[in-house]
């Protein structure tokens, strides 16, 4: 597809959205911003809920692609997850289909496969086709999102790259996170690759940097043209001094979803 230039960024006030607002314009994108709350310093941003189908259709009108980050980003009740992450995602896909948008980059998550065990030391990395094993209602919504993306590709020809984001933060905050950390710079590189690669159909990729302690396979992301440049190992000395090595008897250390499998953080809203 031709390189997109106008991209709708949903969830633009969130953590990853804020990082991408600052980084993606350098790749030549004109970002149209949307969030459920006003975005400070962005008077032209669209304030709308994912339940507002008319507003979503207006928001996607004329864009080349969508990066969909909006929704509940932690665990919550099933009813809240259903409204924001499942029904809201369906509303976005319908709006994109109706307006002829050709590609969506969907922020999936490691929590779609959160109960997957970490690879054995020296063993093969977790493949991208590992079965869904959600660790929460939040993870379940991301599994649904990947399946919805597949349906819209097969039925309507709407392309999606589903990015299973590990943890896109300025730096990892614990030892386990070092295995799935996605630096903001690599996040922008991955989103750019997902927006510009040819003939993606529905492609699922693991979203992390090229970490020394990597747990999952990045080959499908690299096939899009993603070339990660960062490695969490620079934080190892500090984090190991604070937390020690991973405990093989702690499922929060040995499962891909980390503490989401044992004590998930709850969405505060």
C-alpha contacts under 8 A as a table, 3 or more apart, distances in Angstrom:
res1	aa1	res2	aa2	distance
1	X	196	X	7.27
1	X	197	X	7.70
1	X	198	X	5.83
1	X	199	X	7.33
2	X	196	X	7.52
3	X	195	X	7.41
3	X	196	X	5.39
4	X	7	X	6.99
4	X	29	X	7.36
4	X	64	X	5.11
4	X	65	X	6.41
4	X	195	X	6.87
4	X	196	X	6.95
5	X	28	X	6.62
5	X	29	X	4.72
5	X	30	X	5.72
5	X	64	X	6.46
6	X	29	X	5.93
6	X	30	X	4.72
6	X	31	X	5.89
6	X	32	X	7.03
6	X	62	X	7.93
6	X	63	X	5.09
6	X	64	X	5.39
6	X	65	X	6.92
7	X	29	X	6.65
7	X	30	X	6.23
7	X	31	X	5.04
7	X	32	X	5.98
7	X	63	X	5.61
7	X	64	X	5.85
7	X	65	X	4.98
7	X	66	X	5.35
7	X	67	X	7.00
8	X	31	X	5.85
8	X	32	X	4.61
8	X	33	X	5.95
8	X	34	X	7.27
8	X	59	X	7.36
8	X	60	X	6.59
8	X	63	X	6.49
8	X	65	X	6.49
8	X	66	X	4.65
8	X	67	X	6.15
8	X	68	X	7.91
9	X	12	X	5.80
9	X	17	X	7.31
9	X	31	X	6.43
9	X	32	X	6.01
9	X	33	X	5.07
9	X	34	X	6.16
9	X	66	X	6.07
9	X	67	X	4.95
9	X	68	X	6.15
9	X	69	X	7.15
10	X	17	X	7.51
10	X	33	X	6.17
10	X	34	X	4.71
10	X	35	X	5.85
10	X	66	X	7.65
10	X	67	X	6.41
10	X	68	X	5.06
10	X	69	X	5.34
10	X	70	X	5.08
11	X	14	X	5.56
11	X	17	X	5.78
11	X	33	X	7.88
11	X	34	X	6.11
11	X	35	X	4.81
11	X	36	X	7.46
11	X	68	X	7.00
11	X	69	X	4.86
11	X	70	X	3.72
11	X	71	X	6.94
12	X	16	X	7.73
12	X	17	X	4.14
12	X	18	X	5.80
12	X	21	X	6.98
12	X	33	X	5.79
12	X	34	X	5.81
12	X	35	X	5.63
12	X	39	X	7.69
12	X	69	X	7.33
12	X	70	X	7.43
13	X	17	X	5.71
13	X	18	X	5.53
13	X	35	X	6.11
13	X	37	X	7.50
13	X	38	X	7.81
13	X	39	X	5.78
14	X	17	X	4.97
14	X	18	X	5.76
14	X	70	X	7.82
15	X	18	X	5.35
15	X	19	X	6.52
15	X	169	X	7.97
16	X	19	X	5.12
16	X	20	X	6.17
16	X	69	X	7.58
16	X	168	X	6.50
16	X	169	X	7.64
17	X	20	X	5.11
17	X	21	X	6.02
17	X	69	X	6.73
18	X	21	X	5.14
18	X	22	X	6.67
19	X	22	X	5.46
19	X	23	X	6.44
19	X	184	X	6.53
20	X	23	X	4.93
20	X	24	X	5.49
20	X	184	X	7.59
20	X	187	X	7.85
20	X	188	X	6.38
21	X	24	X	6.11
21	X	25	X	7.16
21	X	31	X	7.55
22	X	25	X	6.88
23	X	26	X	6.04
23	X	27	X	7.79
23	X	185	X	7.42
23	X	188	X	6.28
24	X	27	X	5.40
24	X	28	X	7.26
24	X	29	X	6.29
24	X	188	X	6.01
24	X	192	X	7.61
25	X	28	X	5.24
25	X	29	X	4.81
25	X	30	X	6.35
25	X	31	X	7.14
26	X	29	X	7.21
27	X	192	X	7.33
32	X	45	X	6.83
32	X	46	X	7.92
33	X	44	X	7.78
33	X	45	X	4.82
33	X	46	X	6.00
34	X	45	X	5.70
34	X	46	X	4.58
34	X	47	X	5.83
34	X	48	X	6.81
34	X	59	X	7.72
35	X	38	X	6.79
35	X	39	X	7.44
35	X	45	X	7.67
35	X	46	X	6.51
35	X	47	X	5.29
35	X	48	X	6.04
35	X	49	X	7.20
35	X	70	X	7.02
36	X	47	X	5.28
36	X	48	X	4.87
36	X	49	X	4.94
36	X	50	X	7.72
37	X	47	X	5.68
37	X	48	X	7.37
38	X	42	X	7.95
38	X	45	X	7.27
38	X	46	X	7.70
38	X	47	X	5.75
39	X	42	X	5.47
39	X	43	X	7.36
39	X	45	X	6.75
40	X	43	X	7.45
42	X	45	X	5.54
46	X	59	X	7.44
48	X	52	X	6.73
48	X	55	X	6.47
48	X	56	X	7.56
49	X	52	X	5.52
50	X	53	X	6.93
50	X	56	X	6.91
50	X	71	X	7.98
50	X	84	X	6.61
50	X	88	X	4.72
50	X	89	X	7.48
50	X	91	X	6.90
50	X	92	X	7.25
51	X	83	X	7.50
51	X	84	X	7.53
51	X	87	X	7.57
51	X	88	X	5.76
51	X	91	X	7.16
52	X	55	X	5.40
52	X	56	X	6.30
53	X	56	X	5.05
53	X	57	X	6.17
53	X	91	X	6.09
53	X	92	X	7.73
53	X	95	X	7.23
54	X	57	X	5.19
54	X	58	X	6.30
55	X	58	X	5.10
55	X	59	X	6.05
56	X	59	X	4.89
56	X	60	X	6.27
56	X	91	X	7.55
56	X	92	X	6.43
56	X	95	X	6.25
57	X	60	X	5.39
57	X	61	X	6.19
57	X	92	X	7.76
57	X	95	X	4.68
57	X	96	X	7.11
57	X	98	X	7.77
57	X	99	X	7.10
58	X	61	X	5.23
60	X	63	X	5.63
60	X	66	X	7.59
60	X	95	X	6.87
60	X	96	X	6.21
60	X	99	X	6.95
60	X	101	X	7.38
61	X	96	X	7.95
61	X	99	X	5.78
61	X	101	X	7.93
62	X	99	X	7.58
62	X	101	X	7.81
63	X	66	X	7.42
63	X	101	X	6.74
64	X	101	X	6.06
64	X	102	X	6.81
64	X	103	X	7.38
65	X	101	X	6.05
65	X	102	X	6.36
65	X	103	X	4.99
65	X	104	X	5.68
65	X	105	X	7.76
65	X	195	X	7.31
66	X	101	X	7.95
66	X	103	X	6.57
66	X	104	X	4.71
66	X	105	X	6.09
67	X	104	X	5.90
67	X	105	X	4.67
67	X	106	X	6.16
67	X	107	X	7.56
68	X	104	X	7.05
68	X	105	X	6.11
68	X	106	X	5.08
68	X	107	X	5.99
69	X	106	X	6.93
69	X	107	X	5.42
71	X	84	X	5.30
71	X	85	X	5.29
71	X	88	X	7.66
72	X	75	X	7.59
72	X	76	X	7.76
72	X	81	X	6.67
72	X	84	X	6.41
72	X	85	X	6.45
72	X	138	X	7.49
72	X	267	X	6.88
73	X	138	X	7.16
73	X	267	X	7.05
74	X	138	X	6.23
74	X	264	X	7.55
74	X	265	X	6.08
74	X	266	X	5.61
74	X	267	X	5.06
75	X	81	X	7.98
75	X	136	X	6.40
75	X	137	X	6.38
75	X	138	X	5.20
75	X	264	X	6.25
75	X	265	X	6.04
75	X	266	X	4.71
75	X	267	X	5.70
76	X	80	X	6.42
76	X	81	X	6.28
76	X	137	X	7.09
76	X	138	X	7.06
76	X	266	X	5.59
76	X	267	X	5.59
77	X	80	X	5.39
77	X	81	X	6.26
77	X	137	X	7.44
78	X	81	X	5.06
78	X	82	X	5.84
78	X	137	X	6.11
79	X	82	X	5.03
79	X	83	X	6.33
80	X	83	X	5.27
80	X	84	X	6.19
81	X	84	X	5.36
81	X	85	X	5.28
81	X	86	X	6.73
81	X	137	X	6.80
81	X	138	X	6.48
81	X	141	X	7.04
82	X	85	X	5.78
82	X	86	X	4.90
82	X	87	X	5.97
82	X	141	X	7.56
83	X	86	X	6.06
83	X	87	X	5.08
83	X	88	X	6.02
84	X	87	X	6.19
84	X	88	X	4.86
84	X	89	X	7.35
85	X	88	X	5.40
85	X	89	X	5.66
85	X	138	X	7.90
85	X	141	X	5.94
85	X	142	X	7.85
86	X	89	X	5.21
86	X	90	X	6.30
86	X	141	X	5.91
86	X	144	X	7.15
86	X	145	X	7.13
87	X	90	X	5.07
87	X	91	X	6.23
88	X	91	X	5.06
88	X	92	X	6.36
89	X	92	X	5.06
89	X	93	X	6.29
89	X	145	X	7.14
90	X	93	X	5.13
90	X	94	X	6.12
90	X	148	X	7.68
91	X	94	X	5.15
91	X	95	X	6.15
92	X	95	X	5.11
92	X	96	X	6.14
93	X	96	X	5.01
93	X	97	X	6.03
93	X	152	X	7.77
94	X	97	X	5.03
94	X	98	X	6.04
95	X	98	X	5.14
95	X	99	X	6.15
96	X	99	X	5.22
96	X	100	X	6.00
96	X	101	X	4.97
96	X	102	X	7.75
97	X	100	X	5.20
97	X	101	X	6.15
97	X	102	X	7.97
97	X	156	X	7.56
97	X	158	X	7.00
98	X	101	X	7.90
101	X	104	X	7.91
101	X	158	X	7.42
102	X	157	X	7.89
102	X	158	X	5.41
102	X	159	X	6.08
103	X	158	X	5.95
103	X	159	X	4.62
103	X	160	X	5.52
103	X	161	X	7.97
103	X	195	X	7.46
104	X	158	X	7.73
104	X	159	X	6.32
104	X	160	X	4.74
104	X	161	X	6.61
104	X	195	X	7.97
105	X	160	X	5.52
105	X	161	X	4.88
105	X	162	X	5.99
105	X	163	X	7.18
105	X	191	X	7.41
105	X	194	X	6.64
105	X	195	X	6.99
106	X	145	X	7.78
106	X	160	X	6.77
106	X	161	X	6.16
106	X	162	X	4.73
106	X	163	X	6.11
107	X	162	X	6.15
107	X	163	X	5.28
107	X	164	X	6.49
107	X	165	X	6.66
108	X	112	X	7.26
108	X	142	X	5.20
108	X	143	X	7.68
108	X	145	X	7.18
108	X	146	X	7.17
108	X	162	X	5.70
108	X	163	X	5.16
108	X	164	X	4.42
108	X	165	X	6.17
109	X	112	X	5.69
109	X	113	X	7.93
109	X	139	X	7.05
109	X	142	X	6.38
109	X	163	X	6.87
109	X	164	X	3.86
109	X	165	X	4.64
109	X	166	X	6.22
110	X	113	X	5.63
110	X	114	X	5.75
110	X	139	X	7.76
110	X	164	X	5.23
110	X	165	X	6.01
110	X	166	X	5.38
110	X	206	X	7.85
110	X	256	X	6.63
110	X	257	X	6.13
111	X	114	X	4.15
111	X	115	X	7.80
111	X	133	X	7.87
111	X	134	X	5.55
111	X	135	X	5.79
111	X	136	X	7.30
111	X	138	X	7.41
111	X	139	X	4.45
111	X	140	X	7.83
111	X	142	X	7.45
111	X	256	X	7.40
111	X	257	X	5.20
111	X	260	X	7.68
112	X	132	X	5.83
112	X	133	X	6.00
112	X	134	X	4.34
112	X	135	X	6.95
112	X	139	X	4.35
112	X	140	X	6.01
112	X	141	X	7.69
112	X	142	X	5.38
112	X	143	X	5.02
112	X	164	X	7.79
113	X	116	X	5.67
113	X	130	X	7.60
113	X	131	X	7.03
113	X	132	X	4.90
113	X	133	X	4.20
113	X	134	X	4.92
113	X	135	X	7.04
113	X	139	X	7.38
113	X	143	X	7.94
113	X	256	X	7.01
113	X	257	X	7.18
114	X	133	X	5.87
114	X	134	X	5.24
114	X	135	X	4.91
114	X	139	X	7.28
114	X	255	X	6.34
114	X	256	X	4.79
114	X	257	X	3.75
114	X	258	X	7.31
114	X	260	X	7.60
114	X	261	X	6.97
115	X	133	X	5.36
115	X	134	X	6.33
115	X	135	X	5.65
115	X	255	X	5.46
115	X	256	X	6.17
115	X	257	X	6.19
115	X	261	X	6.69
116	X	133	X	6.37
116	X	255	X	5.57
116	X	256	X	5.56
116	X	257	X	7.66
117	X	254	X	5.85
117	X	255	X	4.43
117	X	256	X	6.06
118	X	126	X	7.56
118	X	215	X	6.30
118	X	254	X	5.34
118	X	255	X	5.34
118	X	256	X	5.83
119	X	122	X	7.87
119	X	123	X	5.84
119	X	124	X	6.48
119	X	125	X	5.97
119	X	126	X	6.52
119	X	215	X	6.17
120	X	123	X	4.90
120	X	124	X	7.58
125	X	214	X	7.72
125	X	215	X	5.50
125	X	216	X	4.69
125	X	217	X	5.26
126	X	130	X	6.91
126	X	215	X	6.25
126	X	216	X	4.30
126	X	217	X	5.68
127	X	130	X	5.53
127	X	216	X	6.27
127	X	217	X	5.38
128	X	204	X	6.77
128	X	205	X	6.43
128	X	206	X	6.68
128	X	216	X	7.54
128	X	217	X	6.52
128	X	218	X	7.97
128	X	220	X	7.49
132	X	143	X	6.38
134	X	137	X	7.52
134	X	138	X	7.95
134	X	139	X	4.64
134	X	140	X	5.11
134	X	143	X	6.99
135	X	138	X	7.81
135	X	139	X	5.65
135	X	140	X	7.29
135	X	257	X	6.63
135	X	260	X	6.32
135	X	261	X	5.27
136	X	139	X	4.94
136	X	140	X	6.11
136	X	260	X	7.00
136	X	261	X	7.27
136	X	264	X	7.62
137	X	140	X	4.80
137	X	141	X	6.23
138	X	141	X	5.19
138	X	142	X	6.65
139	X	142	X	5.09
139	X	143	X	6.38
140	X	143	X	5.05
140	X	144	X	6.24
141	X	144	X	4.96
141	X	145	X	6.11
142	X	145	X	4.81
142	X	146	X	6.33
143	X	146	X	5.31
143	X	147	X	6.44
144	X	147	X	5.10
144	X	148	X	6.02
145	X	148	X	4.98
145	X	149	X	6.10
146	X	149	X	5.09
146	X	150	X	6.35
146	X	162	X	6.31
146	X	204	X	7.75
147	X	150	X	5.02
147	X	151	X	6.28
148	X	151	X	5.03
148	X	152	X	6.27
149	X	152	X	5.22
149	X	153	X	6.25
149	X	158	X	7.98
149	X	159	X	7.63
149	X	160	X	6.04
149	X	162	X	7.79
149	X	202	X	6.60
150	X	153	X	5.15
150	X	154	X	6.13
150	X	160	X	7.80
150	X	202	X	5.68
151	X	154	X	5.17
151	X	155	X	5.79
151	X	156	X	7.84
152	X	155	X	5.20
152	X	156	X	5.16
152	X	157	X	6.36
152	X	158	X	5.56
152	X	159	X	7.57
153	X	156	X	5.51
153	X	157	X	4.33
153	X	158	X	4.68
153	X	159	X	5.46
153	X	160	X	7.29
153	X	201	X	6.15
153	X	202	X	6.20
154	X	157	X	5.97
154	X	158	X	7.99
157	X	201	X	7.54
158	X	201	X	7.57
159	X	200	X	6.49
159	X	201	X	4.87
159	X	202	X	5.66
160	X	200	X	7.05
160	X	201	X	6.37
160	X	202	X	4.83
160	X	203	X	6.49
161	X	194	X	6.01
161	X	200	X	6.93
161	X	201	X	7.82
161	X	202	X	5.75
161	X	203	X	4.84
161	X	204	X	5.82
161	X	205	X	7.24
162	X	202	X	7.40
162	X	203	X	6.18
162	X	204	X	4.69
162	X	205	X	6.22
163	X	204	X	6.08
163	X	205	X	5.08
163	X	206	X	5.90
163	X	207	X	5.68
164	X	204	X	7.37
164	X	205	X	6.13
164	X	206	X	4.89
164	X	207	X	5.26
165	X	168	X	6.92
165	X	182	X	7.32
165	X	206	X	6.55
165	X	207	X	4.47
165	X	208	X	6.64
166	X	177	X	7.82
166	X	180	X	4.73
166	X	181	X	5.68
166	X	182	X	6.40
166	X	206	X	7.66
166	X	207	X	5.89
166	X	208	X	5.94
167	X	172	X	7.55
167	X	177	X	6.99
167	X	180	X	6.27
167	X	181	X	4.88
167	X	182	X	5.65
167	X	208	X	7.51
168	X	181	X	6.17
168	X	182	X	4.64
168	X	183	X	5.71
168	X	184	X	6.03
168	X	187	X	6.96
168	X	208	X	7.86
169	X	172	X	6.59
169	X	181	X	7.44
169	X	182	X	6.88
169	X	183	X	6.15
169	X	184	X	6.39
170	X	183	X	6.12
170	X	184	X	6.31
171	X	181	X	7.59
171	X	183	X	6.89
171	X	232	X	7.52
171	X	235	X	7.67
172	X	175	X	7.66
172	X	177	X	5.61
172	X	178	X	5.77
172	X	181	X	6.09
172	X	232	X	7.08
172	X	235	X	7.44
173	X	177	X	6.61
173	X	178	X	7.99
173	X	239	X	7.48
174	X	177	X	5.44
174	X	178	X	6.85
174	X	239	X	5.97
174	X	243	X	7.15
175	X	178	X	5.41
175	X	179	X	7.72
175	X	236	X	7.31
175	X	239	X	5.92
175	X	240	X	6.59
175	X	243	X	7.04
175	X	244	X	7.76
175	X	245	X	7.15
175	X	246	X	6.99
176	X	179	X	5.82
176	X	180	X	7.63
176	X	246	X	7.02
176	X	253	X	6.05
176	X	258	X	7.01
177	X	180	X	5.39
177	X	181	X	5.61
177	X	258	X	7.98
178	X	181	X	5.29
178	X	211	X	7.03
178	X	213	X	6.59
178	X	214	X	7.62
178	X	232	X	5.38
178	X	233	X	7.17
178	X	236	X	7.80
179	X	211	X	6.23
179	X	212	X	7.58
179	X	213	X	4.88
179	X	214	X	4.45
179	X	215	X	5.62
179	X	232	X	7.64
180	X	207	X	7.63
180	X	208	X	5.38
180	X	209	X	7.37
180	X	211	X	7.55
180	X	214	X	6.41
180	X	215	X	6.89
180	X	216	X	7.80
181	X	208	X	5.29
181	X	209	X	6.14
181	X	211	X	7.46
181	X	232	X	6.71
182	X	186	X	6.27
182	X	187	X	6.04
182	X	207	X	6.44
182	X	208	X	4.01
182	X	209	X	4.74
183	X	186	X	5.18
183	X	187	X	5.99
183	X	208	X	7.34
183	X	209	X	6.24
183	X	230	X	6.68
184	X	187	X	4.80
184	X	188	X	6.31
185	X	188	X	5.29
185	X	189	X	6.40
186	X	189	X	4.84
186	X	190	X	6.02
186	X	208	X	7.54
186	X	209	X	6.15
186	X	227	X	7.96
186	X	228	X	5.45
186	X	229	X	6.57
186	X	230	X	6.86
187	X	190	X	5.11
187	X	191	X	6.16
187	X	207	X	7.50
187	X	208	X	7.58
188	X	191	X	5.14
188	X	192	X	6.02
189	X	192	X	5.13
189	X	193	X	6.19
189	X	226	X	6.32
189	X	227	X	7.25
189	X	228	X	7.23
190	X	193	X	5.07
190	X	194	X	6.11
190	X	207	X	7.43
190	X	221	X	7.39
190	X	226	X	5.40
190	X	227	X	7.79
190	X	228	X	7.79
191	X	194	X	4.94
191	X	195	X	6.14
192	X	195	X	5.14
192	X	196	X	6.23
193	X	196	X	5.28
193	X	197	X	5.73
193	X	224	X	5.70
193	X	225	X	5.56
193	X	226	X	5.53
194	X	197	X	5.86
194	X	224	X	6.46
197	X	200	X	6.67
197	X	224	X	5.33
197	X	225	X	6.97
198	X	224	X	7.88
200	X	203	X	5.73
200	X	224	X	8.00
203	X	220	X	7.68
204	X	220	X	7.25
205	X	218	X	6.89
205	X	220	X	5.50
205	X	221	X	5.08
206	X	216	X	6.98
206	X	217	X	6.86
206	X	218	X	5.74
206	X	220	X	7.61
206	X	221	X	6.58
207	X	218	X	7.53
207	X	221	X	7.55
208	X	211	X	7.59
208	X	218	X	7.80
209	X	228	X	5.47
209	X	229	X	6.98
209	X	230	X	5.59
209	X	231	X	5.93
209	X	232	X	7.60
210	X	214	X	6.93
210	X	228	X	5.74
210	X	229	X	6.78
210	X	230	X	6.01
210	X	231	X	5.34
211	X	214	X	4.93
211	X	230	X	7.13
211	X	231	X	4.29
211	X	232	X	5.39
211	X	233	X	6.62
212	X	231	X	6.42
212	X	232	X	7.10
212	X	233	X	6.10
213	X	232	X	7.98
213	X	233	X	7.51
214	X	217	X	7.98
217	X	220	X	7.75
218	X	221	X	5.32
218	X	222	X	6.17
219	X	222	X	4.99
219	X	223	X	6.07
220	X	223	X	5.00
220	X	224	X	6.76
221	X	224	X	5.36
221	X	225	X	7.04
221	X	226	X	5.70
222	X	225	X	5.13
222	X	226	X	4.50
222	X	227	X	6.22
223	X	226	X	6.99
231	X	234	X	6.76
232	X	235	X	5.76
232	X	236	X	7.11
233	X	236	X	5.01
234	X	237	X	7.43
235	X	238	X	5.70
235	X	239	X	6.23
236	X	239	X	5.22
236	X	240	X	5.78
237	X	240	X	5.38
237	X	241	X	6.10
238	X	241	X	5.27
238	X	242	X	6.38
239	X	242	X	5.08
239	X	243	X	5.91
239	X	244	X	7.35
240	X	243	X	5.19
240	X	244	X	4.47
240	X	245	X	6.19
241	X	244	X	5.89
246	X	250	X	7.97
246	X	253	X	5.70
246	X	254	X	7.66
247	X	250	X	5.38
247	X	253	X	6.13
247	X	254	X	7.61
248	X	251	X	7.49
248	X	253	X	6.89
248	X	254	X	6.26
249	X	253	X	7.99
249	X	254	X	7.76
250	X	253	X	5.36
250	X	254	X	6.45
251	X	254	X	4.91
251	X	255	X	5.67
251	X	258	X	7.19
251	X	259	X	7.64
251	X	261	X	7.14
251	X	262	X	7.19
252	X	255	X	5.97
252	X	257	X	7.23
252	X	258	X	4.18
252	X	259	X	4.29
252	X	260	X	7.18
252	X	261	X	6.25
252	X	262	X	6.23
253	X	258	X	5.63
253	X	259	X	7.35
254	X	258	X	7.08
255	X	258	X	5.54
255	X	261	X	7.52
257	X	260	X	5.51
257	X	261	X	6.07
258	X	261	X	6.17
258	X	262	X	7.86
259	X	262	X	5.22
259	X	263	X	5.50
259	X	264	X	5.94
260	X	263	X	5.47
260	X	264	X	3.90
260	X	265	X	6.97
261	X	264	X	6.56
